Amino acid sequence: MNKINFFSFLLFSFFCFNFSYSETINAAILDESIKTVRLDYQTPNLYESQILLGFMNDMATNGFDPGYDAECPNNTPNQFYFKTNTHKLIIQGVGYYDSALTFPLGILTNQTGIIKIKVNSFEGFSSSQNFYVHDNVTNSYHDIKNGIFEIFLNSGLHENRFTLAFSNTSILLDVSTFESTTTFSTVVSESNWVTIVSPQALQKVEVYNINGKKMAELTCSQNEVSFDMNAFSKGVYVVNAYNISGVSSKKLLLH
């Protein structure tokens, strides 16, 4: 068996049959720097599937590599996959790991409702490695290593909204670099009461910490809403405000 087909066999065995990857590595005396992460996905109608990403160093590229990459079946009404420029992959082998890399996620669901994404397992990474789903609409990061990402989606195809990320870049941004959005404005009082004012009636307000964990959610129907954040620890938070025009995000600093 040649090198490409051999590694393809390992990836498929780990993904499809849940073999012990660490034992396989020891048995095959493989490069311990190879990293893999497997994601679980659940649809609104509780259909479950998994996808696998493997960092294969110099044995694969970020393009399509026969023997490393496995395409998503096109004849299923519910799909979860890594999206490249030309392919939809349920197994993707790429080159060297870099924490700055991100991988677009594609979702096709035939039912409106809540979808869920979480890390099933990972190998070759440090135990401190984090994994996130980045929501490109709300610009929020959601920790899927220590928690489950849940979001309400309409039925249909969602290919440009979510990415798998290995670092939360919002943590690296200075709060002062964020400008006020035109959709809503916020006022934080000295007593840590937050007031949000929107030109249109607000529908919902969400508050996330910098790790992507949802800390609070409020439903509303007025142009202005105020809430108390004194129970929150000092630090940076992301506020998502929803109205009929969509959603906008803004960072808040609690002193």
GIQUIQUI-V385140 format. One record per backbone hydrogen bond with DSSP energy under -0.5 kcal/mol. CO is the residue of the C=O (numbers start at 1). NH is the residue of the N-H. E is the energy in kcal/mol with one decimal. If there is no record, write none. Layout:
BEGIN
[[CO NH E] [CO NH E]]
END
This chain:
BEGIN
[[2 6 -2.5] [3 7 -2.3] [4 8 -2.2] [5 9 -2.3] [6 10 -1.8] [7 11 -2.5] [8 12 -2.7] [9 13 -2.6] [10 14 -2.6] [11 15 -2.5] [12 16 -3.2] [12 17 -0.6] [13 17 -1.7] [13 19 -1.2] [14 18 -0.6] [19 21 -0.8] [20 24 -2.0] [21 25 -2.5] [22 26 -2.2] [23 27 -2.5] [24 28 -2.3] [25 29 -1.3] [25 30 -1.5] [31 34 -1.5] [35 55 -3.5] [36 123 -2.5] [37 53 -2.5] [38 120 -3.0] [38 121 -1.2] [39 51 -1.7] [40 118 -1.8] [41 49 -2.1] [42 116 -2.2] [43 46 -2.0] [47 43 -2.5] [49 41 -2.4] [51 39 -2.5] [52 92 -2.4] [53 37 -2.2] [54 56 -0.9] [54 94 -2.9] [55 35 -1.4] [56 59 -1.8] [57 60 -0.8] [63 65 -0.5] [64 66 -0.6] [65 68 -2.3] [65 69 -2.4] [69 67 -0.5] [70 90 -2.4] [70 91 -1.5] [79 108 -2.5] [81 106 -3.3] [82 84 -0.6] [82 89 -2.7] [87 84 -2.7] [88 72 -3.1] [89 82 -3.1] [90 52 -2.5] [91 70 -2.4] [92 54 -2.7] [92 94 -0.5] [94 56 -2.8] [95 57 -1.6] [98 101 -2.1] [99 166 -0.6] [101 166 -0.6] [103 164 -2.9] [104 83 -2.4] [105 162 -0.6] [106 81 -2.0] [107 158 -3.2] [108 79 -2.5] [109 156 -3.0] [113 153 -3.1] [115 151 -1.7] [116 42 -2.2] [117 149 -2.9] [118 40 -3.0] [121 38 -2.8] [123 36 -2.4] [126 129 -1.8] [131 144 -2.3] [131 145 -0.8] [132 134 -0.6] [132 165 -2.8] [133 135 -0.6] [133 142 -1.9] [134 136 -0.8] [134 163 -1.5] [135 139 -1.6] [135 140 -1.0] [140 135 -2.8] [142 133 -2.0] [142 144 -0.5] [144 119 -2.9] [148 150 -0.6] [149 117 -2.1] [151 115 -2.6] [151 153 -0.5] [153 113 -2.5] [156 109 -2.1] [158 107 -2.1] [161 136 -3.6] [162 105 -2.7] [163 134 -2.9] [163 165 -0.5] [164 103 -2.0] [165 132 -2.9] [167 169 -1.1] [168 171 -1.6] [169 172 -0.9] [170 173 -0.9] [174 177 -1.9] [175 178 -1.7] [177 179 -0.5] [183 199 -0.8] [185 197 -2.6] [187 189 -0.6] [187 195 -2.6] [189 192 -1.9] [192 229 -2.3] [193 189 -2.6] [194 227 -2.2] [195 187 -2.2] [196 225 -2.1] [197 185 -2.5] [201 244 -0.6] [203 220 -1.7] [204 242 -2.9] [205 218 -3.0] [206 240 -2.5] [207 215 -3.5] [207 216 -1.5] [208 238 -2.7] [209 212 -2.0] [211 143 -0.8] [213 209 -2.2] [216 207 -2.5] [218 205 -2.7] [222 202 -3.0] [223 198 -3.0] [225 196 -3.0] [227 194 -2.9] [229 232 -1.5] [235 254 -3.0] [236 210 -0.7] [237 252 -3.0] [238 208 -2.9] [238 240 -0.5] [239 241 -0.5] [239 250 -1.8] [240 206 -2.6] [241 248 -1.9] [242 203 -3.3] [242 204 -1.1] [243 246 -1.8] [246 243 -2.6] [248 241 -2.6] [250 239 -3.1] [252 237 -2.6] [252 254 -0.5] [253 255 -0.6] [254 235 -1.5]]
END
